[in-house]
Amino acid sequence: ILGGAETLILRMSEWLIKRGDKVVLVCHSMDETIKKDKRIGRIECILTEKKDKKRKILKILQKNNNIKDKMIINFFVKDYLLIERLNKKNDFQNIFYVVHPNNTLSYCKKGLLLSKIKKYIYKNQIKKMYDKNCVYFMDEDCIKIAEKYYKMDLSKSYSNIIRIPIQVDKFDNKTRKKSFNILTIARFDFPFKGYLLGLI
């Protein structure tokens, strides 16, 4: 079983490769399901620990220095900030793609004061991303949650939504006697697929 994030990354990578782009995937770990996926064989994968992430990313950038239009897509604020520190000469485009409603939020378990400081830092950084057109959301809900949490206006983002790409042309429409299929695209936990849990 592949999770939503893994499936999205594979689909995005596959689309970019078909366009003729080179894809390098940097991640902390990779489970056996992804390793066995035939699409992963066409992607250069770099496994890295937190302590050596900066060094490995710098190595990737140096290795691909001859490529003109470089883009790094991040799914977390902290990763975007790390890459931004490496992009002092604006050698590449740094993007924050929000594919989960909580990805913009600044959780901190180390006390109220540190939580407030982290929230203040994240708010300022998201505002900078927004002003530079470097943050994109997958849907309206992700924007609304960020606006409410930080009490800020992100109205321009509503016209720049990048919806999650889903390929449906390979859907197998086989029918079986005395049975029916339900196709739904949402998170399995409540309330996203609550109606399905009720049916089951």
N, C-alpha and C positions, 0 to 999 in steps of 0.2 A: 504494500500500500504506500503510495506516495502522498505526502502532504501537499497543501496548496502552494506553499512557497517554493518547494522543490520543483513541482510541476510547472509553475510559472517561469522559473529560471531556465528550465530545459526548453520550454516553448520559445522564450525570448531568444535564447542562444541559437536554437534551430533556425528561427526566422532570420537572424543576423547572418548566420553562416550561408544561408541560401542567397542572401543579397551580395555575398562575396566578402563580408567582413570577417576579421579575425576576432575570436572570442577567447578571453582568458577569465576563468572563474576562480576567484579567491575565496576560500571558506575555511572554517575551523575544523570541520569534520565532514565525512561523507559515508552514509550507510550503504549496506550491501545492495539494497534495492536500486539505488542510483548508480552504483558502480556497474551493475548488470544491464542498465538501460543502454540500448544501442546508440542513442544520441550522444551519450557522454564521451564516446570514443572520438568524436570530431571536435571536442572542446579541450583546450589546454587547461588543466586543473592544477591549482597551487594550494596545497594544504598548509595552513600556518597557525601557529599559536599567537596569542595576543601580544606576547613580548617581542616577537620577531616579525609582526605583520608589517610594520613600517619599512623594515629593511628589505623584505621580499617584494613589497609593492614598488619600492624604488628600483629594485633590480629588474622588475617587469617593464617599468617605464624606460629604463636605460636600454634594455634589450629591444624594445619597439620604438626607439627614438626616431627611426626613419619614417614611421607612419604619421602622416600629417593630421588627419582628423581623428584624434583619440577622444574617447568618452568613457568615463567611469560612472557606473550606475550603482548607487548605494541604497540600501533598504532601511538603514538606521541612522539617526542623527549623529551618533558618536563616530560612525565610519565616515560619514560625509565630512565631519570636522577634521578627522585625521588626514583624509585625502586633500582637503583644502590647504592644510599646512604644507603639503608637499607640492602644491601648485602655485608657487610664488611667482613664476614667470608666465602664468596662464598658458601653459603648454598643452593643456587638454581641457575638455569640458567636464565639469563635475556636477552630477545630477543626484538629487534625492527623490526617489520614487516611493510614495507612500501607498503601500498595498495592504495595509491593515489599519483600522481606526485608532489603535493604540500606539502606532509607531512614531507619532510626533510627541507623545506624552513623556514627561520627565519623572519617572518613578525613582525614588530614593528611600532606602530603608535605614538610613543612618541619622535619623533625627529630623525634627521639624525645621531647624535652621538650615541644614544642608539641603533639605528638600526645596525650601524657598529659593536658595542660592542657585540650585540646579535648574529650577523652573525659570528663574530670571535669565540665566545664561541661554537656555534652550529657546526661550521666547525671542531674545535678541537675534539669535542665529537663524531661526526660522524666518524672522522679519527680513534679514539680510538675503536669505535664499529667495524669498518672495520678490524682493526688489530687483534681484539679479535674474529673475525667471529661471531659477535652478531647482525649484521644487514643483513636483507634479503629483496629483492625487488620482487614485483609481476611481473614486466616485464622490458624490455630493456629501455622503455621510462622513467620510474621512475629513473633509474640509470643515463641516459644521462642528465636529468634535474638537478639532484644533482651535477653531475660532472661539468656542465656548470655554475651553480649558484655559486659553491664554488671554481671553477677552481682547481679541484683535480682529481686524478686518482683513479677510483673504478673498474678497469678492472677485478679484481678477482671475483667481484659480478656477472658478466655475466654468469659464470659457476655455480652459486649458486642460481639462480632464483627459487622462489617458486611461481608458478602460482596459481591464484585464483581457488580453487576447485569448479567445477560446475557439479552437478549430473544430467545426462540427461536420465537415464533409465526409469524415470517415465513420460516422455514426452507423452502427449496425442495427437496422430496423427489422430484425427477425421477430416474428410473432410466434407465440406458443399457445397451444390449446389450454383452456382453463387457467390462464394466467395473464397478467398485464405488467407492463414496465412503467416505472415512474422515474423520469429524469429531472433532477433538481440540482441547481448550482448554488450552494450556500455553505456556511460553516455548519458542522453537525451539532454543535452545542446549542442550547436554548438561548435566545428565542429564534435564532436564524433558521433552524430546521425543526422547530418545535412541533409544527403540524405533522411532519414526517414521523417523529417519535410517537405522536398520538396514533397515527395510522398503524405503525408497527405493533 
